[in-house]
């Protein structure tokens, strides 16, 4: 993965470096992390290929090389430390373990002999056998804000016909989700479901929301208030009521609507504030108010 020249000389060790450099992406600052991991995986796999070639030649007769080399490829997300090439603290110890010293009477120097056959076997067992090739499939970040776009809502409506909630259902939900923490958890779960519904194929709108979340998405702690008695055809109606209620409570309590370390925050410049105010002047307040009502 090529890294733009503007990022090549960036000092990532500085404490003020943006965290965006550490979020794997194929574009922007995140490509630095992706390129580094890609390079390390390439070196690892090249080493394994060379070792496999040599071992295949060593075992051309007798035992097959496959009986010696049992190392299926592993996806990078399932990789364990023991499957990586790590020799810094072990290589010298292994070499010295097969080094024999002898001192001949009358001589002032020590004779050193190496058991190369045993050393080779030990090196293979310690650093080569069992090391798998790595399948490079880095999971890239998809920011959750994408599910709030009008396009994503329309994709869900196209794939899963949506239904309205009755006033009684809305009242029952709000009676049970009275705390901000409860509302946040419910909204998080709704967001996850919406992401999969928008990216997948058509689904039966009458499918139980709890079944879809727990059985198909394996969200075993899915919120019971929104999962019980509702179906995936209600997902947008649930998002509306939970999101609006959360915004209302956050506003009334004066709570900051996000949880970000102060060290990662920056003030908006005056130009950005002015531009935002100008953009907000074009918001259709009738639509906003009808949603809040």
C-alpha positions in Angstrom: 0.0 0.0 0.0 1.7 3.3 -1.1 1.9 6.0 1.6 1.5 9.6 0.5 4.7 11.6 0.8 3.2 14.0 3.2 2.9 11.2 5.8 6.3 9.5 5.3 8.2 11.8 7.6 5.6 12.3 10.3 6.9 11.5 13.8 4.2 9.1 15.2 6.0 8.9 18.5 5.0 12.4 19.5 2.3 12.6 22.2 0.3 15.1 20.2 0.1 12.9 17.1 -3.4 12.4 16.0 -5.0 9.1 16.8 -6.2 9.0 13.1 -2.7 7.6 12.2 -3.4 4.5 14.2 -6.9 3.7 12.7 -6.4 1.3 9.7 -7.7 2.7 6.5 -6.7 2.6 2.8 -6.8 6.4 2.5 -5.8 9.4 4.6 -3.7 9.2 7.7 -4.9 5.7 8.5 -3.0 4.3 5.6 0.2 4.6 7.6 -0.9 1.8 10.0 -2.3 -0.3 7.1 1.0 0.0 5.2 3.1 -1.0 8.2 1.1 -4.1 9.0 1.1 -5.0 5.3 4.9 -4.7 5.2 5.4 -6.8 8.3 3.0 -9.5 7.1 4.8 -9.6 3.7 8.2 -10.1 5.4 6.7 -12.9 7.6 5.1 -14.7 4.7 8.3 -14.4 2.5 10.3 -16.0 5.4 7.8 -18.9 5.7 7.9 -19.4 1.9 11.7 -19.7 1.9 11.6 -22.1 4.9 8.9 -24.3 3.2 11.0 -24.5 0.0 14.1 -25.6 2.0 12.2 -28.1 4.1 10.4 -29.5 1.0 13.9 -30.2 -0.5 15.2 -31.7 2.8 12.3 -34.2 3.0 12.1 -35.0 -0.7 12.6 -38.7 0.3 11.3 -40.6 3.3 8.8 -38.6 5.3 7.0 -36.0 3.2 7.6 -32.4 4.1 3.8 -32.0 4.8 4.1 -34.4 7.7 6.7 -32.1 9.3 5.0 -28.8 8.4 1.6 -28.4 9.9 0.9 -24.7 9.6 -2.5 -23.7 8.0 -2.8 -20.1 7.1 -4.3 -17.9 9.8 -6.4 -14.7 9.4 -4.7 -11.7 10.9 -7.6 -11.1 13.3 -7.1 -14.7 14.8 -3.3 -14.4 15.0 -1.6 -15.3 18.3 1.8 -14.0 19.6 3.2 -17.6 19.5 2.6 -17.8 15.8 4.7 -14.8 15.0 8.5 -14.8 14.3 10.1 -13.9 17.6 13.8 -14.6 18.0 15.4 -11.6 19.7 15.6 -13.1 23.2 15.9 -16.8 22.2 18.3 -17.1 19.3 21.6 -16.7 21.3 20.4 -19.0 24.0 19.6 -21.7 21.4 23.0 -21.4 19.8 24.9 -21.5 23.1 22.9 -24.6 24.1 24.7 -26.5 21.3 28.1 -25.0 21.8 30.7 -27.3 23.4 33.9 -25.9 25.0 37.0 -27.9 25.6 40.4 -27.0 27.0 43.4 -29.0 26.1 46.1 -29.4 28.7 49.1 -27.3 27.9 47.2 -24.9 25.6 46.0 -21.4 26.6 43.0 -21.2 24.4 39.6 -22.9 24.5 38.4 -25.0 21.6 34.8 -24.4 20.6 32.7 -26.9 18.7 29.1 -26.7 17.5 26.7 -29.5 17.1 25.3 -28.3 13.8 22.8 -31.1 13.3 21.2 -30.6 16.7 21.4 -26.8 16.3 19.6 -27.0 13.0 16.9 -29.2 14.4 16.4 -27.0 17.4 16.2 -23.8 15.3 13.6 -25.4 13.1 11.5 -26.6 16.0 11.8 -23.3 17.8 11.4 -20.7 15.1 10.0 -22.4 11.9 7.7 -25.4 12.5 4.2 -24.3 13.4 4.5 -20.8 12.1 1.6 -20.2 9.7 1.4 -17.8 6.8 -0.8 -14.8 7.5 -3.9 -13.9 5.5 -3.8 -10.2 5.2 -7.4 -9.0 5.6 -7.2 -6.0 7.9 -10.6 -4.9 9.1 -11.0 -1.2 8.2 -12.9 1.2 10.3 -16.4 2.3 9.3 -17.5 5.2 11.4 -21.0 4.7 12.9 -22.1 8.1 11.7 -22.7 6.6 8.3 -25.9 5.0 9.5 -27.4 8.4 10.1 -27.3 9.5 6.4 -30.5 9.7 4.5 -29.1 7.3 1.9 -28.6 4.6 4.6 -32.2 5.1 5.9 -33.5 4.8 2.4 -31.5 1.6 1.8 -33.1 0.0 4.9 -36.6 1.0 3.8 -35.9 -0.6 0.4 -34.7 -3.8 1.8 -37.0 -4.1 4.9 -40.4 -2.3 4.6 -40.8 -0.3 7.8 -43.8 0.0 10.1 -44.9 2.7 12.6 -45.1 2.3 16.3 -48.4 3.0 18.1 -48.5 5.7 20.7 -48.9 3.0 23.3 -45.8 1.2 22.2 -43.8 4.5 22.3 -45.0 5.2 25.8 -44.1 1.7 27.0 -40.6 2.1 25.6 -40.0 5.4 27.3 -41.3 4.2 30.6 -38.7 1.5 30.6 -35.8 3.5 29.2 -35.7 6.3 31.8 -31.9 6.7 32.3 -29.4 8.1 29.8 -27.2 5.0 30.1 -30.2 2.8 29.2 -31.0 5.0 26.2 -27.4 4.9 25.0 -27.2 1.2 25.2 -30.4 0.8 23.3 -29.3 3.2 20.6 -26.0 1.5 20.2 -27.7 -1.9 19.6 -30.2 -0.3 17.2 -27.2 1.3 15.3 -25.5 -2.1 14.9 -28.7 -3.7 13.6 -29.2 -0.8 11.1 -25.7 -1.2 9.8 -26.3 -4.8 9.0 -29.8 -4.3 7.5 -28.5 -1.6 5.2 -25.5 -3.7 4.0 -27.4 -7.0 3.6 -30.1 -8.3 1.4 -33.9 -8.2 1.7 -35.3 -9.5 5.0 -38.8 -10.3 6.2 -40.0 -7.2 8.1 -41.9 -9.4 10.5 -38.8 -11.2 11.7 -38.4 -10.7 15.5 -35.8 -8.1 16.3 -34.5 -10.1 19.2 -34.1 -13.2 16.9 -32.2 -11.2 14.3 -29.9 -9.6 16.9 -29.2 -12.7 19.1 -29.3 -15.5 16.6 -28.1 -13.9 13.3 -25.8 -11.2 14.7 -24.8 -13.0 17.9 -25.5 -10.0 20.1 -26.3 -12.1 23.2 -26.8 -9.1 25.5 -29.2 -7.3 23.1 -31.4 -4.8 24.9 -34.6 -6.5 26.0 -36.8 -3.4 25.9 -36.4 -2.9 22.2 -35.9 -6.5 21.4 -39.1 -7.9 23.0 -42.3 -7.6 21.0 -40.8 -5.7 18.1 -39.6 -6.8 14.7 -36.9 -5.5 12.3 -39.7 -3.6 10.4 -39.8 -1.3 13.5 -36.1 -0.5 13.5 -36.3 3.0 12.1 -39.3 3.9 14.3 -37.3 2.6 17.3 -34.3 4.7 16.2 -36.4 7.8 16.0 -38.0 7.5 19.5 -34.8 6.4 21.3 -32.5 9.0 19.6 -34.9 11.9 20.2 -35.5 10.9 23.8 -31.7 10.6 24.4 -31.1 14.0 22.8 -33.9 15.5 25.0 -32.5 14.1 28.2 -29.0 15.1 27.4 -30.1 18.6 26.7 -32.2 18.9 29.9 -29.4 17.6 32.1 -26.7 19.8 30.4 -24.6 16.7 29.9 -21.9 16.7 27.2 -23.3 14.4 24.5 -20.0 12.6 23.9 -17.3 11.0 26.0 -13.8 11.9 24.6 -10.6 12.5 26.5 -9.8 16.2 26.8 -6.4 15.6 25.3 -8.0 14.4 22.0 -10.2 17.4 21.6 -9.6 20.6 19.7 -11.6 23.8 19.6 -13.3 24.7 16.4 -11.8 27.6 14.5 -13.8 30.8 14.1 -14.1 30.1 10.3 -15.6 26.7 11.0 -18.1 28.0 13.5 -19.2 30.7 11.1 -19.6 28.2 8.3 -21.6 25.8 10.6 -23.9 28.7 11.6 -24.5 29.5 7.9 -25.2 25.9 7.1 -27.6 25.5 10.0 -29.7 28.4 8.7 -30.8 26.3 5.8 -32.1 23.4 8.0 -35.8 22.8 7.6 -37.1 23.5 11.1 -40.5 22.1 10.3 -39.1 18.7 9.6 -37.0 18.9 12.8 -40.0 20.0 14.9 -42.3 17.3 13.5 -39.7 14.7 14.4 -39.4 16.0 17.9 -43.2 16.0 18.3 
